[in-house]
Amino acid sequence: MSDAIKHECGIALVRLKKPLQFYKDKYGSAFYGINKMYLLMEKQHNRGQDGAGFASVKFNVAPGTRYISRVRSNKSQPIQDIFAQINERLNGVLEKNQNKLNDVAWQEENLPYLGNLFLGHVRYGTFGKNSIESVHPFLRQSNWKHQNLIVAGNFNMTNSRQLLEELVELGQHPKEFTDTVTVLEKIGHFLEEEVSKLYIEAKEKGFNKKDASPFIEENLDLQNVLKRSSKNWDGGYAMAGLVGHGDAFVLRDPNGIRPTYFFEDDEVVVVASERPVIQTVFNVSIKDVQELERGHALIIKKSGVTSIKKVLEPREKKSCSFERIYFSRGSDASIYQERKNLGKFVFPQILKSIDNDISNSVFSFIPNTAETSFYGMTEAAEDILNKQKTAKILSGGKSLSAQKVTEILSERPRFEKIAIKDAKLRTFIADDSSRDDLVAHVYDVTYGVVKPTDNLVIIDDSIVRGTTLKKSIIKILDRLSPKKIVVVSSAPQIRYPDCYGIDMARIGDFIAFKAAIELLKETNQYHIVDTVYKKAIDQREKEDAEIVNFVKEIYSPFTSEQVSKKIAQMLKTKDINAEVEVIYQSVDNLHKACPDNLGDWYFTGDYPTDGGHRVVNEAFINFYEGNNKRAY
């Protein structure tokens, strides 16, 4: 994605089902769980680079011994930083106790971070600041083991204000207004209520205070806690939590917006945000890794018994399609094929743009994450060219010489590595003209492969704001002097803000929205903007379920092709000599390519939750009023 956007978060959970001595004997280290957590988190660093956190819970330690450890970082390489801190602490203790290097029982009692249950998180900040206080996991502490709560998640709530007000109604005074804090406190409140109920039940059964704790731990109903906590959540989420005594859970939203995968055998239970991460770290096949059902929770008791429990009624599956287009690592077998299909399915539009002239066209990609879609595009180009070659040979009949047939057969599509990102230049010069000149040099280009008679076709994952295209990419491509530059997006036009975890909250940033506004001005229909604003304001006091996405009316007078044409005009500055055309994937072909991830609200405005419609209207109100703030 040439326009970088912050996105997603990643979770990693490991529950060791055997005593630590087992892992020492089989794998040579009692730190097996910590090592696996490092790998799970490092292989998900693509999901978050603003911060990372790690927490562990020990099961078998005496009262007075620390059994919860947590470390967080918001440094430039947060995963490396937290595990450097962990290693420093572990090595520091072991260096002073050389005689305990093989004493697993002593290590379990005395070493921080060494435990039976682990939770990790990598973060991109989409709500709140990137201070250390905003980094997951969050910890809610208590002297009662079963009331300690650690929570981390990949989520955004659209109704954080409502959730805060509900906490106030419960008598709480939350310390911050962030969706993470409100979620943590909501779960914590109902966890306390469940524990209190079980405590009364234990007393009625004749347990004393000390013996009540094991009874509570055994009978704690996390399904009920999560049902009560999540009742009014509106958003996309994969929520993971640890209870101090050793229970754990992972809950997925009812539409399956945020991804969650898990694996279990007789040694471990593992959860991660991406399937191939589990496959690689634990060397298991694709069939062994399951997707958590939407609206369900994976619950792991301290006993090691796991179960899948329905927490919320599943709704229509609307898994985020951006996971397939861009966010997830492309090493997943299905994602790899889907990204190839995105390139393949958009090729008919490319062919029309270049007047079927494959021979005089050069095909490439930018940035590197678009490479898989490029492979799909190349396959489609080869298929078309082979048909053209077959037609030439058949039409020539017996009159074709062997040399001519050889010439026809030797024709190939021209695939080249055109743009190379040289370095991330720091724009340290203050004035805008100097900064823009620096940005224009972020990419290097390959000279000598494009002729003045060529079309230059470049495929990108998606075009969000168009800033990098306008200020850098199109300018450097124009240096190669092609006849025409065709910029292809393997994703449809991004028209609406996301509110479920991707940092696309300001509608005025989107090049497609800007293009639609320009078209309204040019066609004397700008009054639609005023009308949509009034409708959005009038809805503010309505319940979420009654709100309509009136922002669709901004786009309705125009076809997608008209918007794309206007985008191309906006991206071409006066110093660009080549003709510029912009092509976007159609929504229908997106669904065809990614049939199991039909979440498309940022393209269509069809939000899967009621809160999404409120967010899009608020985003438009902010644009109209000139407020450069988030809509959630």
N, C-alpha and C positions, 0 to 999 in steps of 0.2 A: 504494500500500500504506500504509494509515493507520498501521500499526506498522512503522516504518522498520527494515530489517535491512541490514547490510552484505553485499555480495555481489560475486561475480565479480571478475575483473580483465580488462584489455584489452591486447592486443598489437598492435603495428604494425611492419611490416617493409617496407622499400623497398630494392630493389637496382636501381641505375642501370646499364643495359646499354650505354650509349653513353659516350664521353668527356665530361667536364664541359663542354668547349667547345661540344658539340652543344646542351646545354640553355641555355647562354648565348646562342647564336645563335638558337635557336628560341623560347625563352621569355623571353629578356632577362635571365637571371640564372643564374649558376653555383650559386646557392643553391636551385635547384629542389627537390632532394631534401629539404633541411632544411624548406623551406616546406610540402612535401607531408606531411612527418612531423608538423609542427605541426597541420595540418588533420586528419590521421588520428587524432591523439591527442585533440585538442580535441573532435572529434565522437564520441569514446568516453569522454568524461569522466564520463558516467553510469555507467561500469563501475568507476570507482575514484577516490576523492577523498582517500585517506589519503596517497598519495604518487605520484610520477611520475618516470620516468627515461628517459634518451636516451643512446644510444651510437652511434658511427660508426667505420668502418674505411676508411682510405685504401689504395689499391692501389699507386700509382706514386710512391713517395717513396724517397729515398736512405737507406741505413743511418745510424742516428744521428738520424733525424727521427721525431718522434712520429707514429704512424700510427693509434693508437687514442685516441679521446676519449670521455669519459663524464661526465654530469652528472645528479645526482639531487636530489630535493627532497621533504621531508615537511611543507612549509608549507601554510597553509590553501588556497592556490590553486596547487598544485604544478606544473601544466602551464604556467601563466603564468610562474611563477617560473623554471623551467628554461630556457624560451625567452628570458626577459629576460636570464638569465645568458649564454646563447649569443650573443644580439645584442650585449650589452655587450662580450664578448670580441672578436667579429668587428669591431665598429665601432672598438674601441680600436686594433686592429692596422691597419685600413684608414685611420684618421685620420692615423696616422703614416707611411703609405705611399700618399699620394694618387695618385702616378704609377702605382700598380699596380691601380687600380680596374677596369681592363679586361684585366688580365693573368691569365688563368685558370690558366695553368701555375704562375705564382708563387703565386697564391692557394691552389692545391691543395697546394703544398709547405709553405706558411707559416701558413695559417689553421687554427685548431682547429675541429673539428666538421665541416668541409667534407670530404666523402668520397664513396665510391662505394657504400657499404653502410651501412644505418641500421637500428637496432632501438629501438623505444620501448615503454613499458609504463606503464599506469595501474593503481593498486592500491587494493584494499580489504583491510585486514589481517584475515586469518582464522587465521593461525598466526604466533606471535611478536609482538613489540611493534611499535609504529609508529615506531620509531627510524629514523634515516637508514640504518643498517646493514641494515634489513629491506627497503629499497626496491630494486626491480629497475631495470635489469639488474645481475646479479652478474658480477664479473670475476675470472677466474683467470689470473694473469700468468706470463709466461715470457719469456726472451730469445730463444726460438725462435718465429718468427712462427706456425708451424702448431701450437704448443702453447698459444697464448693463446686463451682461451675466454670468450665473453660469453653469458650465458643469462638469459632472462626468460620468464615463463610465466603462464598462467591455469590454476591447478591447486591441488589438495590431495592429498597422499598419506595413505592410511589407515595405512600401515605404516612410518612414519618411523623408529620405533625399530629395526625389522629392517634398514632400509637403513643406518642408522648403524652397527649391529653388523657389517654386511657390509664397510663401509669399514674398520673396525678390523681385521677379518680380513685385509684386503688390505694391512695394515701402515700405514694412514693414522691420523692423529690430528685429526679434524675440529675446527675452532675453535668451531663452534656446533652445537646440536641444533635445526635447523629443516629442514623438507623441502626448501627451496630450496638450502641448503648441501649437503645429502646428494646431491641430484640433480646439482648442479654438479660436485661432487667425483667422483661416479660417472662422469659423462660425461668429465670431465677425465682420470680414471685410464685409461679405455679409449682415449681419444684419444692419450695418451702411449704406450700399448702399440702402437697402430696405427702411430704415427710411428716408434717404435723398430724395428718389424718392417720398415717401408719403408726405414729408414736402413741396416739390414743388407743388404737387397736391393740398394740403390743401391751400396753398397761392393762387393758381389759383381759388380755390372755394371761396375765400374771408375770410378764417379763419385768425385771428391774431396769433402771435407766441404762446401765452398762450393756445388758444383754439385748436391749431394744435395738441397738444399732445394727447387729447382724440381721435381725428380723426385717428392719427397714430396707437394708441393702438388698436382701433377697426378694422382697415383695414390691420394690419401687416400680411403679408402672409408668415408664417413660412415654409410652404411647399416649396415655391420658394427659401427661404433662404437655406434650407437644400439641395435642389436639386443642387444649385450652389456650395455649400460648399463641398458636398460629391462626386462630379463628378469624382474625381480621387483617391478617397480613395481605398486602397487595403488592406483588412484585415478582421478580424472578430470583430464585434462590436455591443454592445447595448449602445447607447449614449443617455444620458438624459441631459436636459438643462432647466433652468428657465430664463425668461426675467424679468427685474426689475419691469415692470409694472404689471406682473401677468400671462402672457402666459407661457406655458410649453410644452415640447415635449420629446418624446422618439423615437429614430430611431434605427431600426434593420438592419443588413447587408443583402445584396441581397441573400446570401446563407443560411441565418438563422443559422450561425455558433454559435453565442452567444445567450443564451436563454433569453426570455423576456415574462413576463406574466402580465396581468392586470385585474382589476375588477372595475366595476362602478355601483353605485346605486344612489339614490337621495341625499345621504349625502356625499359620497366621490368618488374620483378616486384614485386607488392605482396601483402602478407598482412595481414589484420585479423580481429578477432573478430566483426565484424558485416558483413553483405553490403552494406547501403545506404551504409555509410561509404565503401567503395571506389567504389561507383557515383557518389556525389556528388563525392568529391574528384577522381576521374579522369574524370568525365563519361562513364561507359560504361553500357551497358545491362545488365539483369539477366542476360541469357544469357551475357554475357562473364565473369561472376564465378562461379567454381566453388567447390564445397564440397570440402575435403580429405577423402578417404576415411578412415574409422576404421582405426586400426592402421597407417596409412601416413605416410610423411614426404615432404614437398616438399624436395628437395635442390637447391641452387643452387651450382654450381661457380664458382670464380673466373673461369673462361672465359666464364661467362654461360649455359652449358648447364644447363637445368633438367630434372628427372625426378621422377616419383612412384615411390617404392620402398616395398614392404611391409616393415615392421619387425616387427610383431607380428601374430599371426593374428587377423583381425577376429572379434569376438564379436557377439552380438545387439545391434542398434542400440538404445541407450537414451539418446538425446540429451535433455538437461535440458529438461523442459517449462516450467520457470520462466523460461527464456529467452523463451518465446513469451508467457507470461502477463504478465510484468512486466519482466524485466531488460533485454532488448534494446530499442533504440529502435523505436518503432512505425511508423517510416517504411518498413520493409521491406514489400514488397507482400504476401507470404504472411502475415507476422505480423499485419498490419493486418486481413486477412480472418479470421484465426484468432481474434483478440481480439473481433471482432464476433460471431463464432459462439459464443464463450463466453457472451456476453450473451444471445444468441438462444436457446441450448440450455437455459439455466437458467430461462427465462421460464415454462414450464409450471408449475414449482414456485411461482413468484411469483403466478401467476394463481390457483392453489389457495389460497395464503395470503390473498389479498385477496377471496376468494369471487367471482371473475370480475368484480369491480366496478372496471373500468378508469376509468369516468367520475368516481368519487370517490376517485381515487388520484393522487398526485403522484410522479413519477419523477425521480430525480437521481443524482449520483455523487459519490464522494469517495475518494481524492484525484484530482488531475487525470489521473494515469496510468490511471485507470479509465474515462476518457472514451470510448475506443474500444469497450470492452465495453458501455458505456451506449448507444452508437449501435445496437449489435446488439439490445439489449433494447428500444429504442424501435421498431425495425423490427418486432420480434415483437409488441409491443403494438399497433402500427398494423394489422398483419395480422389480429389477433384482433378488434379493434374493427370493422374493415371487414366481417368475417364477421358480427359481431353486428348491424351496421347493415343489411346485406343481408337477414338473417333477419327483422328488424323490418319492413322494407319489403315483403318477400314475404308475410309473415303478415298484413299490413294490407290487402293487395290493393287493390281499386279504392276502398275506403272512405277511404283515406288522402288527406287534403287536401294541396295543394301546399305549404302552410305547414308541415305536419307532416313531410313528406318533407324539406323544407329543414332543419328542426330536427334530424332524424335524421342527415342528411348532414353537418351542421356539427359533430357531436360529434367531438372529437379527444382523444387521450391528452394529459395535462398533463405536459410536460417542463419542468423548471425548474432553474436554477442555485441550489441551496439553500445549500451550504456553500462558503465562500471562506477559504482559509488566509491570514490577515492578516500574520502575521510569525512568525518563529521566536523565541519568547520565551525568554529565558535564566532558568532557575530558580535565581536567586541567593539566595533566602531559604531558610534552613536547615531550618525545621521542615516536616514533611510536609503538614500541613493547608494552609499557605500555598502550598507548591509545587503541590499539587493544584489549588488555586484558580487559579493562574497557567496551568497546563496546560489547564484548562477554557476558557480564553479564546484558545487558539491559532487557532480558527476563528471567523469571523463567519458569521451566517446571514441569509438573505433573508426579511424579514417580509412578511406580507400576502398570501402566495400559498397558504398551507395553511389549510384550514378545520377546525374541530373534528370534522367528520364524515369527514375524509379519512384514507386510509392514506398514509403517507410511505415510499416505497421508495427505498433508497439502495444502489447497487452499489459494491463495493470490489474491488480486484484479488484480495486474499486477506486472511484474518484469521489472523495468526500468534499473537500473545500476547494480543490483546484489550485491552491496557492503554489505548491511546489511545481506543478505542471507549468503554470504561467511564468513564474519567476526563474525557473531553472531548466526543467526538462525540455520543453518545446524550444527554448532558445538554443540549447546545446545540440538538439537534433537538427535544427535548421542550419547549423554550421556545416552539416554534411551535404547541403544543397539538394535535398530530394525534391521531386516534383510535388509530392503531397505527403503530409504527415497524417496518419490515421491512428488516433489514440483509442484503444479498445478497453472497456471496463468489463471484466468477467462477471461483475455484479450489476444489478439494475441501479437506476438513479436513486441516491440517498436523498429522500425528500423530507423525512420527519425525524424528530429527535428520538433517541433511545432513552429508556428510563429504567432498564433492568440490569445495568452493570457496565455498559459501554459508555465511554466519555464522549457522547454526542448529544449534549443537552441544549445547545443554542441553535435554533432553527436558522437564524440569520447567517450562520457560518457556511451553510451548505451551498455549493455552487448551483445545484439544481433549483433550490429555492430562489436564489438571486436571479437566475435566468427567468424563472416564472414571473417574478416581480417586474423584470425589465420588459417581458412580453406584455404584461398587463398595461404597462405605461405606453408601449408602442401601439397597442391596439385600442387605446382609450377606454380600458376597462379597469383602471386603477380603483374605481369606486368599490370593486369587490373586496379590496384590502380593508377599506373602512367598514364594509358590511360584516366581514368575518370578525373584525375586532369587536364590533358591537355585539355580535352573537356570542362571542367567547366571553365577554364581560357579563352578559346577561345570564350565563350559565354558572357563574362562580358560586352562587349560593345553593346550587342544586346538589343532590346526592350524586356520588360518582356514577352510579348505575344509570342515571338519566342524562349524562353528558354525551354529546355528539361531537365527533371530530369534524368541525366546520372548516378546518384548514385545508381539507381536500378541495374546497371550492377555489383555492388559489390556483390549483393545477388543472381543474376540470375544463377550462376553455381550450386547452392545448393538447396536442398529441405528444407522446414521448419523443417522437422524431423532431417536432418543433422545439421542444425544450433542449434536446441534444444539439440542434443546430445553433441555438442561441448560446449555449455553453461554449461551443467551438469559437463563436465570434468573440466572446468575452475572454477566452484564453489566448487568442491571437493578438499580440501587440503589433504596433505599427512597424517594428523593426523585423518582423518575421516575413520572409519571402515566400515560403511554401504555403500551399493551400492547407488548411487544417480542418479535419473532420473528427468528430467524437462519436463513438458508437458505444451503446450500453447493452448489456444483456437484458432480455425481456424477463418479466416476472414468471411467465409461463415456463420458459426454458430453465430458469432457476429451480423451480419446483420439479421439473423433469430431471434435472441433474442431481438434486438433493431431496429425494422423495420423503425422507424420514425427518427432515428438519425444515418444517414449513413456516417457521416464525419469520415473518417478512414485514413487520410493522414499520421499520425504517424506510421501506420502499413503498408500501401501500397505504400506511396509516391505519391499518386494521390491527389495533392493539388487542392482545389476548386477555388483558385485565381491565376492569373499569377505570382504575387509576391512571392507566396509560392515556386515556382520552382527556383526563384533566391535565396531565402533564403537557400534551401537545398544544392544548389551548393556552396554557400558561406560557409556554415557550413563544407562542405567537404574540401574546399580549406583551411580553418582554421586548420582542422585536419591534412591535409597533410603537411602544413607549420609549424605545431607545435605552432600555435597561440591559446591560451586558452581564446578566446574572443567570444562574442555573434555574431550570424550571422545576427542580425537585431538590 
